[in-house]
Amino acid sequence: MFRSTHILSGDTLYERPPQTIREFQTALDRLRVRQAAFAALDAGERAALLEAFAGRLEAAKGRLARMICEEVGRCLRECEAELAKSVELVRHCARTAPALLSPQTVPTPAARSEIHFAPLGIVFAVMPWNYPVWQILRFAVPALCAGNACAVKPAPSVARISATLFDTVSDSLPLIPAWLAHGDVEHAIAAADAFAFTGSAATGRKLAAAAAGRLKKSVLELGGSNPFIVLPDADLQQAARDACYSRFRDAGQSCNAAKRIILVGETAEPFIRLFLAECAKLKSGDPFDPATTLAPMHRADLREKLHMQVQDAVAHGAILLCGGYLPEGKGTFYPATVLDRVPPGCRAYREELFGPAAAILRARDPQHAVALANDNPYGLGASIYTADERAARHYAALLQTGAVYVNRHTSSDLRLPFGGIKDSGYGRELSEFGLYEFANIKTYRQNQP
C-alpha cells in the first residue's frame, strides 16, 4: 500500500493500492508510444517542454514544500530549498542540454566522423522518500533531455507528494508514476530499457543484479558515510559550523552529509568544544515552526535503527558526548548525538548513520586521517578543512570517493557530476556526465564514395 501520514499526528493524508502487473504493463506500452514521439523532437523542442514544466513546478512549489514537510518531516525551509533547487535543475538542463546533445565532429581520415547521442528508450527508476521531488527529477530530467521516457516507483511513504508531482508534470512529458508493489519491481526492470535506483546498498545489490542479468544499463546511488577531515591548520570555527550544519540538516537523513568527523592531532579537543557548542544551539520541534532547526525523523523504525547503532557504539567503548536517548512524547524526534573515539569494532564505524548522530574519529596525522576515511564501505563524498591548498589537493587525490570538497561541506551542484564508488554505487547524475548516462553514444563514420 502507498500511504502518506502526517509526521506529527500520524493521520493518513493519502493512500492508494499498488497497480497490478497488467495495469503497469498497459501504462508502459502507452509510454513507449509517447517516448517514440518525444524522441522524434529535436533537443531544443524537448527543452522547451521542460522549461514549461519548470514554470508549473515553480508555481506549485509552496504547496509541494508544505506537503514534503508534512510527509517527510523535514523543516519547511529545507523543503522549500529542495523545491527551489529542483526548479533550477529543470531550467539548467533545458538551457544546457541542446548543445551537449548536438552531434560532435571528430577529426579522422574519414570524410566525416561524428558522435551522436540517441535515447535508450524507457528508464525505470526506484526512488527514496527523503527528497521526494529532487531525487526523482535529478535522475529524470537529464534522461528526458536525451529523449528517453521515465517510469518511476516512488517510496510508499511519500505517495501524496509523488502523485502531486506527477500531476504537475502533466501529459506534456513522458514521465509517469509506477505504483508497483516491491515484488513487481524486477518485472518492471525487465520490461524497461534501463534502470536507476537511489536507496540502500543492500537493496541496490539485488536490483542491480536483476538489471545486469537482463543486460540493462543501470545507475545506482546507494548512500554514503562521508568523512569530514579537519587538519590542524584549519579554521576550526568555520569547520565546526559546517560540520554541524551538514550532519544535522534534514534531520541527518541525507546520503551526502558529513557523518564521520576525522580530527587530526591537537585539533580534536578545541574542535569538539566548538562543535558541541554548535550542536547545543539546535532546537527540536514542529518542522513548520521557523525556530525549529532539528526536525523529527521520518519513521519510527528508522529512529530505532539509529538508536541501536548509537547504543552499540557505546557498548564498544565510544564516548557519548551528547544525545543518545529516545525522547518521551509524540513524534519521531531524536536529539543531536555525538559519539567520540568511535572504535572499528562497532556498527557506527562501518554503517551509515542515517539520522542526527555524528561519529568522531581521531587521527595521528593527515596520512592516518586519509586511511581512516578510506576504511569504510562507502565512497560518496568527503570534505577536507585546511589552510594549505597544496596539502588539500594531495590528500584529496588519495580519498576513495566520488567528490572532495575543500573548506566546504559536501553537497551536489547542478554543474558537477554527482555519484560515488564502492558501496555508494556507480554512474553519475547531473552535469553532462549525468546527461550521457542514459544515452546511446553512437558513432557515425562516413568515407568518400
Residue, then its C-alpha position, 0 to 999 in steps of 0.5 A: m500500500f502507498r500511504s502518506t501520514h502526517i509526521l506529527s499526528g500520524d493521520t493518513l493524508y493519502e493512500r492508494p493500492p499498488q497497480t497490478i502487473r497488467e495495469f503497469q504493463t498497459a501504462l508502459d506500452r502507452l509510454r513507449v508510444r509517447q517516448a517514440a514521439f518525444a524522441a522524434l523532437d529535436a533537443g531544443e523542442r524537448a527543452a522547451l517542454l521542460e522549461a514549461f514544466a519548470g514554470r508549473l513546478e515553480a508555481a506549485k512549489g509552496r504547496l509541494a514544500r508544505m506537503i514534503c514537510e508534512e510527509v517527510g518531516r523535514c523543516l519547511r525551509e529545507c523543503e522549500a530549498e529542495l523545491a527551489k533547487s529542483v526548479e533550477l535543475v529543470r531550467h539548467c538542463a533545458r538551457t544546457a542540454p541542446a548543445l551537449l546533445s548536438p552531434q560532435t565532429v571528430p577529426t579522422p581520415a574519414a570524410r566525416s566522423e561524428i558522435h551522436f547521442a540517441p535515447l535508450g528508450i524507457v528508464f525505470a527508476v526506484m526512488p527514496w522518500n527523503y527528497p521526494v521531488w529532487q531525487i526523482l527529477r535529478f535522475a529524470v530530467p537529464a534522461l528526458c533531455a536525451g529523449n528517453a521516457c521515465a517510469v518511476k516507483p516512488a517510496p510508499s511513504v511519500a505517495r501524496i507528494s509523488a502523485t502531486l508531482f506527477d500531476t504537475v508534470s502533466d501529459s506534456l512529458p513522458l514521465i509517469p508514476a509506477w505504483l508497483a508493489h516491491g515484488d513487481v519491481e524486477h518485472a518492471i526492470a525487465a520490461a524497461d530499457a534501463f534502470a536507476f535506483t537511489g536507496s540502500a546498498a543492500t537493496g541496490r545489490k539485488l536490483a542491480a543484479a536483476a538489471a545486469g542479468r537482463l543486460k540493462k544499463s543501470v545507475l545506482e546511488l546507494g548512500g554514503s558515510n562521508p568523512f569530514i577531515v579537519l587538519p590542524d591548520a584549519d579554521l576550526q570555527q568555520a569547520a565546526r559550523d559546517a560540520c554541524y550544519s551538514r550532519f544535522r540538516d534534514a534531520g541527518q537523513s541525507c546520503n551526502a552529509a558529513k557523518r564521520i568527523i576525522l580530527v587530526g592531532e591537537t585539533a580534536e579537543p578545541f574542535i569538539r568544544l566548538f562543535l558541541a557548542e554548535c550542536a547545543k544551539l539546535k532546537s527540536g520541534d514542529p518542522f513548520d515552526p521557523a525556530t525549529t532547526l532539528a526536525p523529527m525523523h521520518r519513521a519510527d523504525l528508522r529512529e530505532k535503527l539509529h538508536m541501536q547503532v548509537q547504543d552499540a557504539v557505546a557498548h564498544g567503548a565510544i564516548l557519548l558526548c551528547g544525545g543518545y536517548l529516545p525522547e518521551g512524547k509524540g513524534t519521531f524526534y531524536p536529539a543531536t548525538v555525538l559519539d567520540r573515539v568511535p572504535p572499528g569494532c562497532r556498527a557506527y564505524r562501518e554503517e551509515l548513520f542515517g539520522p542526527a548522530a555524528a561519529i568522531l574519529r581521531a587521527r595521528d596525522p593527515q596520512h592516518a586521517v586519509a586511511l581512516a576515511n578510506d576504511n569504510p564501505y562507502g565512497l560518496g563524498a568527503s570534505i577536507y578543512t585546511a589552510d594549505e591548498r597544496a596539502a588539500r589537493h594531495y590528500a584529496a587525490l588519495l580519498q576513495t570517493g566520488a567528490v572532495y570538497v575543500n573548506r566546504h561541506t559536501s553537497s551536489d551542484l547542478r554543474l558537477p557530476f554527482g555519484g560515488i564508488k564502492d558501496s555508494g554505487y556507480g554512474r553519475e547524475l547531473s552535469e553532462f556526465g549525468l546527461y550521457e548516462f542514459a544515452n546511446i553514444k553512437t558513432y557515425r563514420q562516413n568515407q568518400p564514395 
